[in-house]
Amino acid sequence: MNKVQLTPSQTEGFRELREGRENIFLTGGPGTGKSFLIGEFLSQSSEKIPVVASTGASAVLIGGRTFHSFFGLGIMQGGPEAVVEKALKNTRLRKRLKETATLVVDEVSMLSGATLDCAEHIARMVKKSSQAWGGIRMIVVGDFAQLPPISRGREKEWCFLSKAWERSGFKKIILREVKRTEDPDFLEVLEDIRWGKSSERVQMFLNKRLITAEEVERDVPHVFPRRAQTDTFNQARLNEIRFESRRYETEYGGKDVYIERLKRDAPIPEVLELKKSALVMLRMNDPKQRYVNGTVGTIEEMADEILLVRVKTRVFEIEPFTFTILDDEGEEAAFASNFPVTLAYASTIHKVQGTTLERCHISLRALWEPGQAYVALSRARSGDSITLMDWDESSIRADAAVKKFYEHEPETGT
């Protein structure tokens, strides 16, 4: 390894990724370094391995393409048979799959079982092989205890319940050591919440952190369940600042259909309204590792091509950044360019997935998805960095099928 310090389970996982040929399911809670480990594996692989993501938002962040576009699934219109029939007529798709030996799928938990079954069937047909995925080595990454796939009914359409998952025979690698926090009491609370246990220690933890709006430190990022709450709070706080605002319009380019996707999925808004002293969140990982996606700071100065953002005692020069979306062939289909920041007074739980927050003030009332409370709380570096607006016991829940999957799935690799 190139002077990179891996945890024991990451070291074992890296060996399985690099030396094995089995299909891999890489999992573990937030902050265990799943994306980091995959990055290390890809950077040291001699093979050119495509990376696809389950959603448009995660595809934009990793600079990849979506699972649906890679397998020619579209929006799954007309049902599985129609989707497969159409895909098999796509000559570029056939060429792409024939050339693919290994594929990495990020955020696999957001894919439905029907989607996985369709893609796996297409891969077998194109490769003319009875092996799972036609012999493509699948490396899927994710944590099913976090946010679930969008489902049509009340039952979640988890991909681990699909025939394709069973056929794949994934070897499970669990990353156990949390790199985001060294707070053992907090980790125990998170583990209970991950599995929907409203235990005594969970209740004590949450109740201890309830504070009133007046008690909240001035510039602590708020995390709400719903977007309307977030937008209203951000605008109200920006309006309180007496400095003049500047508006930076995001520049878009490429094919119209992909531009529309970027407007929905990129972490930056169509128009970024900022003021001097405004609280902002950096929405990318710094290549020099000085800050991460989720780092919060205040704007010191604004110019046409640069923002000065103060993070604690350091001031960073932030330049415009270009987020891209790729087409089915892995070519750039559209781009969105603006400063990689958003107002940080408030974010939704969905938007903070994948970020690390130094401080946060969270609403855990009336959550509707299993895993939402877990995602929100696990963004923090320690229990002491969290305060709560509210919470209710019904928001602490895990999906029964996920609990059963993790309890009974044979564990290998670590």
C-alpha positions in Angstrom: 0.0 0.0 0.0 1.2 3.5 -0.7 1.7 4.8 2.8 -2.1 4.7 3.4 -3.1 3.5 6.9 -5.9 1.0 6.6 -7.9 -0.4 9.4 -7.7 -4.2 10.0 -11.0 -4.9 8.2 -10.0 -2.6 5.4 -6.7 -4.4 5.0 -8.6 -7.8 4.8 -11.1 -6.2 2.4 -8.4 -4.8 0.2 -6.8 -8.3 -0.1 -10.2 -9.9 -1.1 -10.8 -7.2 -3.7 -7.4 -7.4 -5.2 -6.6 -11.1 -5.0 -10.0 -12.7 -5.3 -12.3 -13.2 -8.2 -15.6 -13.7 -6.4 -18.4 -11.2 -6.4 -18.1 -8.9 -3.4 -20.6 -7.1 -1.2 -18.7 -4.4 0.7 -20.7 -3.1 3.6 -20.3 -1.4 7.0 -21.8 1.6 8.8 -21.2 5.2 8.0 -17.6 6.4 8.5 -16.0 3.0 8.1 -14.3 4.0 4.8 -16.2 2.0 2.1 -15.7 4.6 -0.6 -12.1 5.2 0.5 -11.3 1.5 0.2 -12.9 1.2 -3.2 -10.9 4.3 -4.3 -7.7 2.6 -3.2 -8.6 -0.6 -5.0 -9.4 1.3 -8.3 -6.3 3.4 -8.1 -4.0 0.3 -7.8 -5.8 -1.9 -10.3 -4.3 -2.4 -13.7 -7.7 -3.1 -15.1 -10.0 -0.2 -16.2 -13.0 -0.7 -14.0 -16.3 1.2 -14.7 -18.0 2.7 -11.6 -21.7 3.2 -11.6 -24.0 4.6 -8.9 -27.6 3.7 -8.0 -28.9 7.3 -8.1 -28.2 10.4 -10.2 -27.1 12.3 -7.1 -24.5 9.8 -6.1 -23.3 9.4 -9.7 -22.6 13.1 -9.9 -20.5 13.0 -6.7 -18.3 10.1 -7.8 -18.0 11.4 -11.4 -19.5 8.2 -12.7 -22.7 7.2 -14.4 -25.9 5.5 -13.2 -26.5 1.8 -13.0 -29.7 2.3 -15.1 -27.8 4.0 -17.9 -24.9 1.5 -17.9 -27.3 -1.4 -18.4 -29.7 0.5 -20.7 -32.6 0.2 -18.4 -34.1 3.7 -18.9 -36.9 4.3 -16.5 -37.9 0.6 -16.7 -40.9 1.5 -18.8 -43.2 -1.3 -20.1 -42.0 -3.9 -17.6 -39.0 -6.2 -17.4 -39.5 -8.1 -20.7 -39.8 -4.9 -22.7 -36.8 -3.4 -21.0 -34.6 -6.5 -21.7 -35.8 -6.7 -25.3 -35.0 -3.1 -26.0 -31.6 -3.3 -24.2 -30.5 -6.3 -26.2 -31.0 -4.4 -29.5 -28.6 -1.7 -28.3 -25.3 -2.3 -30.1 -23.3 0.1 -27.9 -24.7 -1.6 -24.7 -23.7 -5.0 -26.1 -20.2 -3.8 -26.9 -19.9 -2.2 -23.4 -20.9 -5.3 -21.5 -18.7 -7.6 -23.6 -15.7 -5.4 -22.8 -16.6 -5.3 -19.0 -14.8 -7.8 -16.8 -15.4 -6.1 -13.4 -18.0 -3.5 -12.4 -18.2 -1.5 -9.2 -21.7 -0.4 -8.1 -21.9 2.3 -5.4 -24.9 2.8 -3.0 -26.4 -0.5 -4.0 -29.0 -0.2 -1.2 -30.9 2.3 -3.4 -31.5 -0.2 -6.2 -34.7 -2.3 -6.3 -34.8 -6.0 -6.7 -36.5 -5.7 -10.1 -33.8 -3.4 -11.3 -31.0 -5.8 -10.3 -32.9 -8.8 -11.9 -33.3 -6.9 -15.2 -29.6 -5.9 -15.4 -28.3 -9.3 -14.4 -30.5 -11.0 -17.1 -29.3 -8.5 -19.8 -25.7 -9.2 -18.8 -26.2 -13.0 -19.2 -27.9 -12.7 -22.5 -25.3 -10.3 -24.0 -22.4 -12.4 -22.7 -24.1 -15.7 -23.8 -23.2 -17.2 -20.5 -25.2 -19.0 -17.7 -22.9 -17.5 -15.1 -24.3 -14.8 -12.9 -23.9 -11.4 -14.7 -22.5 -13.3 -17.6 -19.2 -13.7 -15.7 -18.7 -10.0 -15.0 -17.2 -9.7 -11.5 -19.6 -7.5 -9.5 -18.3 -5.4 -6.6 -21.3 -3.8 -4.9 -21.0 -1.2 -2.1 -23.5 0.0 0.4 -25.3 -0.2 3.7 -28.9 -1.4 3.7 -29.5 0.1 7.2 -29.3 3.5 5.6 -31.9 5.0 3.1 -34.0 2.4 1.2 -34.9 2.3 -2.5 -38.0 4.1 -3.8 -40.7 1.5 -3.7 -44.2 1.5 -5.2 -46.0 -0.1 -2.2 -45.4 -0.2 1.5 -43.0 -3.1 1.2 -39.4 -2.1 0.4 -38.1 -3.7 -2.8 -34.7 -4.5 -1.4 -32.3 -5.8 -4.0 -31.0 -8.5 -1.6 -34.4 -10.2 -1.9 -34.0 -10.6 -5.7 -33.1 -13.7 -7.7 -30.1 -11.8 -9.1 -28.6 -11.3 -5.6 -29.0 -15.0 -4.8 -27.5 -16.0 -8.1 -24.5 -13.6 -7.5 -23.3 -15.4 -4.4 -21.7 -12.2 -3.0 -18.9 -12.6 -0.5 -19.6 -10.1 2.2 -16.9 -7.9 3.5 -17.9 -5.9 6.6 -15.8 -2.8 7.5 -16.1 -2.5 11.3 -13.8 0.3 12.5 -15.4 3.7 12.3 -12.9 6.3 11.2 -15.2 9.3 11.5 -15.5 9.1 15.3 -13.5 7.7 18.3 -16.4 8.1 20.7 -17.3 4.6 21.9 -20.5 5.5 23.7 -21.8 7.3 20.6 -21.0 4.2 18.5 -23.0 2.0 20.8 -26.0 4.4 20.6 -25.6 4.5 16.8 -25.6 0.7 16.6 -28.9 0.5 18.6 -30.5 3.1 16.3 -29.2 1.4 13.2 -31.3 -1.7 14.2 -34.3 0.4 15.3 -33.8 -0.2 19.1 -35.1 2.6 21.2 -33.1 1.4 24.1 -32.6 3.1 27.4 -29.2 4.4 26.4 -30.7 5.7 23.1 -33.4 7.5 24.9 -30.9 9.0 27.5 -28.7 10.1 24.6 -31.4 11.8 22.7 -33.2 13.4 25.6 -29.9 14.8 26.9 -29.4 16.6 23.6 -32.8 18.3 23.4 -32.4 22.1 23.5 -34.6 25.1 22.6 -34.1 27.3 19.5 -32.7 30.0 21.8 -30.0 27.7 23.1 -28.6 26.7 19.7 -25.2 28.1 18.9 -25.6 30.7 16.2 -24.0 29.0 13.2 -24.7 25.3 13.8 -26.0 23.6 10.6 -29.7 22.4 11.1 -30.8 19.1 9.6 -34.5 18.7 8.7 -36.5 15.8 7.2 -38.1 17.9 4.5 -36.8 20.2 1.8 -39.4 23.0 2.4 -38.2 23.3 6.0 -34.6 23.5 4.8 -35.2 26.1 2.1 -37.2 28.4 4.3 -34.6 28.3 7.1 -31.7 29.0 4.8 -33.4 31.9 3.2 -34.5 33.4 6.5 -31.0 33.2 7.9 -29.4 34.7 4.7 -31.9 37.6 4.9 -30.7 38.5 8.4 -27.2 39.4 7.0 -26.9 43.0 6.3 -24.2 42.7 3.6 -25.3 42.8 -0.1 -25.9 39.5 -1.7 -24.3 38.2 -4.9 -25.9 35.7 -7.2 -23.9 33.2 -9.0 -25.7 31.3 -11.8 -24.7 27.8 -12.4 -23.4 27.3 -16.0 -24.8 24.3 -17.7 -23.8 22.6 -20.9 -24.5 19.4 -22.8 -27.6 17.5 -23.9 -30.9 18.9 -22.6 -32.1 15.6 -21.0 -28.8 15.3 -19.1 -28.8 19.0 -18.0 -32.3 18.4 -16.5 -30.9 15.5 -14.5 -28.0 17.6 -13.3 -30.4 20.4 -12.2 -32.0 17.8 -10.0 -29.0 15.8 -8.9 -26.0 18.1 -8.6 -25.2 19.2 -5.1 -25.3 22.9 -6.2 -28.5 24.9 -6.9 -29.3 26.6 -10.2 -28.6 30.0 -8.6 -26.3 30.4 -5.7 -27.1 33.4 -3.6 -24.4 34.3 -1.1 -23.4 37.1 1.2 -20.2 38.0 3.1 -20.2 36.2 6.5 -22.8 33.6 5.2 -22.4 30.1 6.5 -21.7 27.6 3.7 -21.0 23.9 3.3 -18.3 22.7 0.9 -19.8 20.1 -1.4 -16.7 18.3 -2.6 -13.7 16.5 -1.2 -10.5 18.5 -1.4 -7.9 16.6 -3.5 -5.3 17.9 -0.9 -7.5 16.5 1.9 -7.7 19.9 3.7 -11.5 19.6 3.8 -14.3 17.1 3.0 -17.8 17.1 1.5 -19.7 18.6 4.5 -17.1 20.9 5.9 -18.7 24.1 7.1 -17.2 27.6 7.0 -18.0 31.3 6.5 -17.5 33.5 3.5 -14.9 36.1 4.0 -14.7 37.6 0.5 -16.5 37.1 -2.8 -15.2 37.7 -6.3 -16.2 36.6 -9.8 -13.8 33.6 -9.9 -13.0 33.0 -6.2 -14.5 32.7 -2.8 -12.5 33.0 0.4 -14.0 30.6 3.0 -12.9 30.6 6.6 -12.9 27.2 8.3 -11.9 27.6 11.9 -8.4 29.3 11.7 -7.8 28.6 8.0 -9.0 30.5 4.9 -9.4 28.5 1.7 -9.5 29.9 -1.8 -12.5 28.1 -3.4 -12.7 28.2 -7.2 -15.6 27.2 -9.4 -15.9 23.4 -9.8 -17.5 21.4 -12.6 -19.8 18.5 -11.8 -20.4 16.2 -14.7 -22.8 13.4 -15.7 -21.8 10.6 -18.0 -23.9 9.0 -20.7 -24.3 5.3 -21.3 -20.9 5.1 -22.9 -19.1 6.8 -20.1 -18.7 10.0 -22.1 -19.4 13.4 -20.6 -23.1 14.2 -21.4 -23.5 17.4 -19.4 -21.8 19.6 -16.9 -22.8 22.1 -14.2 -20.2 24.6 -13.1 -20.3 26.9 -10.1 -18.7 27.3 -6.7 -19.0 23.9 -4.9 -20.8 25.4 -1.9 -24.4 25.6 -0.6 -25.8 27.6 2.2 -25.2 25.5 5.4 -27.8 26.9 7.8 -29.9 23.9 7.0 -29.9 20.7 4.9 -32.2 17.7 4.5 -31.3 14.3 5.9 -31.2 13.0 2.3 -28.7 15.7 1.3 -26.3 15.1 4.2 -25.9 11.4 3.3 -22.3 11.0 2.4 -21.1 14.1 4.3 -19.3 14.6 7.6 -20.5 17.3 10.0 -18.5 18.8 12.8 -21.6 20.1 14.5 -25.3 19.7 13.8 -28.8 20.5 15.2 -31.3 17.8 14.0 -35.0 17.3 13.9 -36.0 13.6 14.3 -39.7 14.0 14.5 -42.2 12.4 12.1 -39.6 10.6 10.0 -41.1 8.2 7.4 -38.3 6.0 6.2 -36.4 3.4 8.1 -32.7 4.4 8.5 -33.4 8.2 8.3 -32.6 8.8 12.0 -29.5 6.7 11.7 -28.3 8.6 8.6 -28.8 11.9 10.3 -27.0 11.1 13.5 -24.2 9.2 11.9 -23.0 12.3 10.0 -21.5 13.7 13.2 -17.9 13.1 14.4 -19.1 12.6 18.0 -22.1 12.5 20.2 -21.1 15.8 21.8 -21.3 17.5 18.4 -25.1 16.8 18.1 -28.1 18.7 19.5 -31.7 18.0 18.8 -34.8 20.1 18.1 -37.1 17.2 18.7 -37.5 13.4 18.4 -40.1 10.8 18.7 -39.8 7.0 19.2 -41.6 6.1 16.0 -38.7 7.7 14.1 -36.2 5.2 15.5 -36.8 2.2 13.2 -35.1 -0.2 11.0 -36.6 -2.4 8.2 -37.4 -5.9 9.4 -36.1 -7.4 6.1 -32.8 -5.6 6.5 -32.4 -6.8 10.1 -33.0 -10.4 9.0 -30.6 -10.0 6.1 -27.7 -8.9 8.3 -28.5 -11.4 11.0 -28.7 -14.5 8.8 -26.5 -13.7 5.8 -23.3 -15.8 6.1 -20.4 -13.6 6.9 -17.1 -14.1 5.1 -14.1 -12.1 4.4 -13.7 -10.4 7.8 
